[in-house]
């Protein structure tokens, strides 16, 4: 007999996004059930943000230390890779979710382990590992927070080659002697940085003409230069046409569109993400399985009055922190609608509108050098019809940069709206710039006028003095 339970809100997916939706609706006084088929904590906790940054920390710290006078000679040896992997395992909680489960319990949400599928309006069927079924009904809302999965291109030989995706790259306990990375996006450059630092001979194969193509052009150039100097081979304008691996073991052969053949010990496909919506019952509510789910600024699915899609599945900003931000907005909106409280839908920066998804998305790429961006690039701003000016400055010309590291190289750009004199976007590239990003995010999201930024005095001698130099350059 199928067990039936009723809640105010049912959440599909217990990653950071689903957890935050449940937390916010509980804070609004609503009951919540959350359904998870794998580990509570999701992709970020076990196969993405946390393990990848734990792997990269030692690589980037060593690179920074090698540029410090009096210290560089002490850190010329190889990394203790088993210690790095142990550090990674700790931050991935050894792939156990006890702590995350305890947190779900602490907010008063009910966790169901199993595969959750929509089964008509406000209904979710949960099938557990033993084949048992429960039906959960929602009084107010169902939130789909199932994230994305890595895309592996359908190439000849791929199925039998056992390629790596981001999951294998972030959880491996071995270092391949030769690693081919296919793709020049964030996952590609971060994992190339990590494994080159661990001692792999890394070859990057990029179909386009540069790394990190969605960012300012100089970003990919500086990252490619650094990877090349570290010993990696960065090759652009090439596509993989087939992959061969006899019996699924031993070396893997990669055939390129120019006829060249490359041999490696592992191949990592970092070629994008697809929505994890193929088997969540979208067809039962008139939506296409496997599709992205377009939403309004409260993250409610277009055309629905009860279905929400939060995080990666709505394709607005495929970043953990942005998904958590959307979850806070969606949770507040669900609570307000349930209590029939008027939404602040007319307020761009109000409690019920995820405006930052359009205007102020922050991102850090943990390479050497680091990349930190928020808001629009020059091209995006121009394409959006804004009358803008790009203001550039070499970060190495700031006193704090020279103190940070010998031979510091970096670049900063701010995009100034010439009509309103606010910032539309900011990009930093250079060692240690990641921790400077929030100042830029505040400036962009807060639409702080240039004249007011002039009064935000940066401490001397820090790298953040780049703000003064950018403003001086703008003023002429």
C-alpha positions as CSV (number, residue, x, y, z in Angstrom):
1,X,0.0,0.0,0.0
2,X,1.4,3.4,-1.0
3,X,1.9,5.8,1.9
4,X,0.6,9.3,1.4
5,X,1.8,12.4,3.3
6,X,1.0,16.1,2.9
7,X,3.3,19.1,3.4
8,X,3.1,22.8,2.5
9,X,6.2,22.5,0.3
10,X,7.9,19.5,-1.3
11,X,11.5,20.0,-2.6
12,X,13.2,17.7,-5.1
13,X,16.9,17.6,-4.5
14,X,18.8,18.1,-1.2
15,X,21.8,19.9,-2.5
16,X,22.7,23.4,-1.3
17,X,19.8,24.9,-3.3
18,X,17.2,22.5,-2.1
19,X,18.4,22.8,1.4
20,X,18.1,26.6,1.3
21,X,14.6,26.4,-0.2
22,X,13.6,24.1,2.7
23,X,15.2,26.4,5.2
24,X,13.5,29.5,4.0
25,X,10.0,28.0,3.8
26,X,10.5,26.6,7.3
27,X,11.5,30.1,8.5
28,X,8.2,31.3,7.0
29,X,6.4,28.8,9.1
30,X,5.6,26.2,6.4
31,X,6.1,22.5,6.6
32,X,8.6,21.0,4.2
33,X,9.7,17.7,2.8
34,X,12.9,17.3,0.9
35,X,13.7,14.3,-1.4
36,X,17.2,13.1,-2.3
37,X,18.3,10.1,-4.3
38,X,22.0,10.4,-3.6
39,X,23.9,12.2,-0.9
40,X,22.3,15.0,1.1
41,X,24.5,18.0,0.3
42,X,24.5,17.4,-3.5
43,X,27.1,17.9,-6.2
44,X,28.8,20.9,-4.6
45,X,29.6,19.1,-1.4
46,X,31.0,15.9,-2.8
47,X,32.0,16.3,-6.5
48,X,32.4,20.1,-7.2
49,X,33.0,23.2,-5.2
50,X,34.3,21.7,-1.9
51,X,36.6,18.9,-3.2
52,X,37.9,20.9,-6.2
53,X,38.9,23.9,-4.1
54,X,40.5,21.6,-1.5
55,X,42.6,20.1,-4.3
56,X,43.5,23.5,-5.7
57,X,44.4,25.2,-2.5
58,X,47.8,23.5,-2.1
59,X,48.7,24.0,-5.8
60,X,47.9,27.7,-5.7
61,X,49.5,28.3,-2.3
62,X,52.7,26.7,-3.6
63,X,52.6,28.9,-6.7
64,X,52.2,32.0,-4.5
65,X,54.9,31.0,-2.1
66,X,57.4,30.5,-5.0
67,X,57.0,34.1,-5.8
68,X,57.8,35.4,-2.3
69,X,61.5,36.5,-1.7
70,X,63.1,34.4,1.0
71,X,60.5,31.7,0.7
72,X,60.6,30.6,-2.9
73,X,63.6,28.3,-2.6
74,X,62.0,26.4,0.3
75,X,59.0,25.3,-1.8
76,X,60.6,24.1,-5.0
77,X,59.8,20.4,-4.4
78,X,56.8,18.4,-5.3
79,X,53.6,18.4,-3.4
80,X,52.6,15.7,-0.9
81,X,49.8,14.5,-3.1
82,X,48.4,11.9,-0.6
83,X,48.2,14.7,2.0
84,X,46.3,16.9,-0.5
85,X,43.9,14.0,-1.3
86,X,43.3,13.4,2.4
87,X,42.6,17.2,2.8
88,X,40.1,16.8,-0.1
89,X,38.5,13.8,1.5
90,X,38.0,15.7,4.7
91,X,36.2,18.6,3.0
92,X,34.1,16.1,1.0
93,X,33.1,14.5,4.4
94,X,34.6,11.2,3.1
95,X,31.4,11.1,0.9
96,X,29.2,10.6,3.9
97,X,26.2,12.9,4.5
98,X,25.6,12.4,8.2
99,X,26.3,16.1,9.0
100,X,24.1,17.3,6.2
101,X,21.2,15.0,7.3
102,X,21.6,16.4,10.9
103,X,21.3,19.9,9.5
104,X,18.0,19.0,7.6
105,X,16.7,17.6,10.8
106,X,17.7,20.7,12.7
107,X,15.5,23.0,10.6
108,X,12.5,20.7,11.1
109,X,12.2,19.5,7.4
110,X,11.4,15.9,6.7
111,X,14.0,14.0,4.5
112,X,12.9,11.2,2.1
113,X,15.6,9.2,0.5
114,X,14.7,7.9,-2.9
115,X,14.0,9.0,-6.5
116,X,11.4,11.7,-6.5
117,X,9.2,12.3,-9.6
118,X,6.4,14.7,-10.2
119,X,3.1,12.9,-10.6
120,X,0.6,15.6,-11.6
121,X,-0.1,18.9,-10.0
122,X,1.4,19.3,-6.5
123,X,2.1,15.5,-6.3
124,X,5.5,13.8,-5.9
125,X,6.1,10.1,-5.9
126,X,9.2,8.9,-4.1
127,X,10.6,5.4,-4.9
128,X,13.2,4.2,-2.4
129,X,16.0,1.8,-2.9
130,X,13.8,-1.2,-2.0
131,X,11.1,-0.3,-4.5
132,X,8.8,1.1,-1.9
133,X,6.7,4.1,-2.8
134,X,5.4,7.1,-1.0
135,X,3.2,9.9,-2.4
136,X,3.9,13.4,-1.1
137,X,1.4,16.2,-1.8
138,X,2.1,19.9,-1.5
139,X,-0.4,22.4,-0.3
140,X,1.4,25.3,-1.8
141,X,4.5,24.5,-3.9
142,X,6.9,22.0,-5.3
143,X,10.4,23.1,-6.0
144,X,12.6,21.3,-8.5
145,X,16.2,21.7,-7.3
146,X,17.8,18.7,-9.1
147,X,20.8,20.5,-10.6
148,X,22.7,19.4,-13.6
149,X,24.9,16.5,-14.8
150,X,28.1,16.6,-16.9
151,X,27.8,16.3,-20.6
152,X,30.0,13.7,-22.4
153,X,29.8,14.1,-26.2
154,X,28.5,11.2,-28.1
155,X,31.7,10.3,-29.9
156,X,32.8,7.0,-31.4
157,X,34.5,4.9,-28.6
158,X,33.5,7.1,-25.7
159,X,31.2,4.6,-24.1
160,X,34.0,2.0,-23.7
161,X,36.7,4.5,-22.8
162,X,35.5,5.3,-19.3
163,X,36.3,9.0,-19.6
164,X,36.5,11.3,-16.6
165,X,33.9,14.0,-15.9
166,X,34.1,16.5,-13.1
167,X,33.1,13.8,-10.6
168,X,36.0,11.6,-11.4
169,X,38.4,14.5,-11.5
170,X,37.5,15.8,-8.1
171,X,37.3,12.4,-6.4
172,X,40.2,10.5,-7.9
173,X,42.9,9.2,-5.5
174,X,45.5,8.7,-8.3
175,X,47.3,11.1,-10.5
176,X,47.5,10.1,-14.2
177,X,50.9,10.5,-15.8
178,X,49.2,12.0,-18.8
179,X,45.9,13.8,-18.7
180,X,44.0,15.2,-21.6
181,X,41.4,17.9,-20.7
182,X,38.7,18.5,-23.3
183,X,37.1,21.9,-22.9
184,X,38.3,25.4,-21.9
185,X,35.7,26.4,-19.4
186,X,35.9,26.7,-15.6
187,X,36.0,23.0,-14.8
188,X,38.6,22.5,-17.5
189,X,41.0,25.2,-16.4
190,X,40.7,24.4,-12.7
191,X,41.3,20.7,-13.1
192,X,44.2,21.3,-15.5
193,X,45.7,23.6,-12.9
194,X,45.2,21.0,-10.2
195,X,46.6,18.0,-12.0
196,X,49.5,19.9,-13.6
197,X,50.4,20.9,-10.0
198,X,50.2,17.3,-8.9
199,X,52.7,16.2,-11.6
200,X,50.5,15.2,-14.5
201,X,51.5,16.1,-18.1
202,X,48.4,18.0,-19.1
203,X,47.1,18.7,-22.6
204,X,44.1,21.0,-23.0
205,X,42.1,20.6,-26.2
206,X,39.8,23.6,-26.8
207,X,37.4,23.8,-29.7
208,X,37.2,27.6,-29.6
209,X,40.0,30.2,-29.9
210,X,40.6,30.8,-26.2
211,X,40.1,29.7,-22.6
212,X,37.1,30.9,-20.5
213,X,35.4,32.4,-23.6
214,X,32.4,33.9,-21.6
215,X,34.7,36.3,-19.8
216,X,36.8,39.3,-20.9
217,X,39.3,38.2,-23.6
218,X,42.4,39.0,-21.5
219,X,41.2,36.5,-18.8
220,X,41.7,33.4,-20.9
221,X,45.0,34.8,-22.3
222,X,46.5,35.2,-18.8
223,X,45.3,31.8,-17.6
224,X,46.6,30.1,-20.8
225,X,50.0,31.8,-20.4
226,X,50.3,30.6,-16.8
227,X,49.3,27.1,-17.6
228,X,51.8,27.0,-20.4
229,X,54.6,28.3,-18.2
230,X,53.7,25.6,-15.7
231,X,54.2,22.9,-18.4
232,X,50.8,22.3,-19.7
233,X,50.0,22.3,-23.4
234,X,47.0,24.5,-24.3
235,X,45.8,23.8,-27.8
236,X,42.9,25.8,-29.3
237,X,40.8,25.4,-32.5
238,X,40.7,21.6,-32.2
239,X,37.9,19.0,-31.7
240,X,38.0,15.4,-30.6
241,X,36.4,13.1,-33.2
242,X,36.8,9.7,-31.5
243,X,38.3,8.0,-28.5
244,X,39.8,4.5,-28.2
245,X,40.6,2.4,-25.2
246,X,41.0,-1.4,-25.6
247,X,38.9,-3.2,-23.1
248,X,38.3,-0.1,-21.1
249,X,41.7,-0.3,-19.5
250,X,45.2,1.0,-20.3
251,X,46.0,4.1,-22.3
252,X,43.4,6.1,-24.1
253,X,43.9,7.3,-27.7
254,X,42.3,10.5,-28.8
255,X,41.8,11.3,-32.5
256,X,41.5,15.0,-33.4
257,X,39.7,16.6,-36.3
258,X,43.0,17.4,-38.0
259,X,43.8,13.6,-38.0
260,X,46.3,13.8,-35.2
261,X,46.3,11.0,-32.6
262,X,47.2,11.7,-28.9
263,X,47.7,9.1,-26.2
264,X,47.0,9.7,-22.5
265,X,46.3,7.8,-19.3
266,X,43.0,9.6,-18.7
267,X,40.8,11.9,-20.6
268,X,38.5,14.5,-18.8
269,X,35.5,15.9,-20.7
270,X,34.7,19.3,-19.3
271,X,32.3,20.2,-22.1
272,X,29.3,21.6,-20.3
273,X,26.3,20.6,-18.2
274,X,22.8,19.3,-18.9
275,X,19.7,19.8,-16.7
276,X,19.0,16.8,-14.4
277,X,15.3,16.8,-15.4
278,X,15.2,13.7,-17.6
279,X,13.4,11.5,-15.1
280,X,11.7,13.8,-12.6
281,X,8.2,13.5,-14.1
282,X,8.0,16.7,-16.1
283,X,5.8,15.1,-18.6
284,X,3.1,14.6,-15.9
285,X,2.7,18.4,-15.7
286,X,3.0,19.1,-19.5
287,X,6.7,19.9,-19.6
288,X,9.4,18.3,-21.7
289,X,11.7,15.7,-19.8
290,X,15.3,16.7,-19.9
291,X,14.6,20.4,-20.5
292,X,15.7,23.5,-18.8
293,X,12.9,25.2,-16.8
294,X,12.4,28.9,-17.6
295,X,11.2,30.9,-14.6
296,X,10.3,34.4,-13.5
297,X,12.4,36.4,-11.0
298,X,10.8,34.6,-8.1
299,X,11.9,31.3,-9.6
300,X,8.4,30.2,-10.4
301,X,8.2,28.1,-13.6
302,X,6.6,30.1,-16.5
303,X,2.9,29.4,-16.8
304,X,2.6,27.7,-13.3
305,X,1.2,29.0,-10.1
306,X,2.8,26.2,-7.9
307,X,5.9,24.8,-9.5
308,X,9.3,26.4,-8.9
309,X,12.7,25.6,-10.5
310,X,15.6,26.8,-8.5
311,X,19.4,26.6,-9.1
312,X,21.0,25.1,-12.2
313,X,17.8,23.6,-13.6
314,X,16.5,27.1,-14.6
315,X,19.7,27.9,-16.5
316,X,20.0,31.4,-15.1
317,X,23.4,31.1,-13.4
318,X,25.0,27.7,-13.0
319,X,26.9,28.5,-9.7
320,X,26.3,27.2,-6.2
321,X,26.2,30.6,-4.5
322,X,23.8,31.9,-7.1
323,X,21.5,28.9,-6.7
324,X,21.5,29.5,-2.9
325,X,20.6,33.1,-3.6
326,X,17.8,32.0,-5.8
327,X,16.7,29.6,-3.0
328,X,16.5,32.4,-0.5
329,X,14.4,34.5,-3.0
330,X,12.1,31.5,-3.9
331,X,11.6,30.5,-0.3
332,X,10.6,34.0,0.6
333,X,8.2,34.2,-2.4
334,X,6.6,30.8,-1.6
335,X,6.1,31.9,2.0
336,X,4.6,35.2,1.0
337,X,2.2,33.6,-1.5
338,X,1.2,30.9,1.0
339,X,0.3,33.6,3.5
340,X,-1.3,35.8,0.8
341,X,1.2,38.6,1.5
342,X,1.7,41.0,-1.4
343,X,5.0,40.3,-3.2
344,X,7.6,43.0,-3.8
345,X,7.5,42.1,-7.5
346,X,7.9,45.7,-8.6
347,X,11.1,46.2,-6.6
348,X,14.0,45.0,-8.7
349,X,16.2,44.5,-5.6
350,X,13.3,43.5,-3.3
351,X,12.9,40.3,-1.3
352,X,11.1,38.4,-4.0
353,X,13.2,39.1,-7.2
354,X,16.5,37.4,-8.1
355,X,17.7,40.5,-9.9
356,X,21.4,39.6,-9.3
357,X,21.0,36.8,-11.8
358,X,20.7,39.4,-14.5
359,X,23.0,42.2,-13.3
360,X,25.4,41.1,-10.6
361,X,26.6,37.4,-10.9
362,X,29.9,37.0,-9.1
363,X,32.3,34.2,-9.9
364,X,35.8,33.2,-8.9
365,X,37.9,30.8,-11.0
366,X,40.5,29.2,-8.8
367,X,43.4,29.0,-11.2
368,X,46.9,30.6,-11.0
369,X,46.3,33.5,-11.6
370,X,42.9,33.7,-10.0
371,X,40.0,35.2,-11.9
372,X,37.2,37.2,-10.2
373,X,34.3,38.7,-12.1
374,X,30.9,40.2,-11.4
375,X,28.3,41.7,-13.6
376,X,28.6,42.2,-17.4
377,X,31.6,42.0,-19.7
378,X,32.2,44.8,-22.2
379,X,30.6,42.8,-25.0
380,X,27.6,41.9,-22.8
381,X,27.0,45.5,-21.8
382,X,27.2,46.7,-25.3
383,X,24.9,44.0,-26.6
384,X,22.4,44.9,-23.9
385,X,22.3,48.5,-25.3
386,X,24.2,50.2,-22.5
387,X,26.5,53.1,-23.4
388,X,29.7,52.1,-21.6
389,X,33.4,52.5,-21.3
390,X,35.9,49.9,-20.3
391,X,38.6,51.1,-17.9
392,X,41.7,48.9,-17.6
393,X,44.7,48.9,-15.3
394,X,47.6,46.6,-14.8
395,X,47.4,45.3,-11.3
396,X,51.2,44.8,-11.0
397,X,51.5,48.6,-11.0
398,X,49.8,48.7,-7.6
399,X,52.3,48.7,-4.6
400,X,50.4,45.9,-2.8
401,X,50.8,43.6,-5.8
402,X,54.6,43.9,-5.8
403,X,54.6,43.2,-2.1
404,X,52.3,40.2,-2.6
405,X,54.6,38.5,-5.1
406,X,57.7,39.1,-7.2
407,X,56.8,39.2,-10.8
408,X,53.1,39.8,-10.1
409,X,51.1,39.9,-13.3
410,X,47.4,40.8,-13.4
411,X,44.8,43.0,-15.0
412,X,41.6,44.8,-13.8
413,X,38.8,46.1,-15.8
414,X,35.6,48.0,-14.8
415,X,32.7,48.7,-17.1
416,X,31.3,52.1,-16.5
417,X,27.8,53.1,-17.6
418,X,28.4,56.5,-19.1
419,X,24.7,57.6,-18.6
420,X,24.2,56.7,-15.0
421,X,27.9,56.6,-13.9
422,X,27.5,53.3,-12.1
423,X,29.5,50.1,-12.7
424,X,28.0,47.4,-15.0
425,X,30.8,44.9,-14.4
426,X,34.2,44.3,-12.9
427,X,36.9,41.8,-13.7
428,X,40.2,41.1,-11.8
429,X,42.8,38.6,-12.9
430,X,45.9,38.0,-10.8
431,X,47.2,36.1,-7.7
432,X,45.0,36.6,-4.7
433,X,42.2,38.6,-6.3
434,X,39.4,36.2,-5.4
435,X,39.0,37.8,-1.9
436,X,38.6,41.2,-3.5
437,X,35.5,40.3,-5.5
438,X,32.9,41.1,-2.9
439,X,33.8,44.8,-2.9
440,X,33.1,44.7,-6.7
441,X,29.9,42.8,-6.1
442,X,28.7,45.4,-3.6
443,X,29.5,48.2,-6.1
444,X,27.7,46.6,-8.9
445,X,24.6,45.2,-7.0
446,X,24.4,48.4,-5.0
447,X,24.6,50.5,-8.2
448,X,27.1,52.7,-6.3
449,X,27.8,56.0,-8.2
450,X,31.3,56.6,-9.3
451,X,31.4,59.8,-7.3
452,X,30.6,57.9,-4.1
453,X,33.2,55.2,-4.9
454,X,35.7,58.0,-4.9
455,X,35.2,58.2,-1.1
456,X,35.7,54.5,-0.5
457,X,39.4,54.7,0.4
458,X,41.5,51.5,-0.1
459,X,44.0,50.7,2.6
460,X,47.6,51.1,1.6
461,X,49.6,49.1,0.6
462,X,47.1,46.4,-0.5
463,X,46.1,45.1,-3.9
464,X,42.7,46.7,-3.3
465,X,44.3,50.0,-4.2
466,X,43.5,48.9,-7.7
467,X,40.1,50.5,-7.1
468,X,41.7,54.0,-6.7
469,X,43.8,53.5,-9.9
470,X,40.8,52.4,-11.9
471,X,38.8,55.5,-10.7
472,X,41.8,57.8,-11.4
473,X,42.1,56.3,-14.9
474,X,38.4,56.9,-15.6
475,X,38.6,60.5,-14.4
476,X,41.7,61.1,-16.4
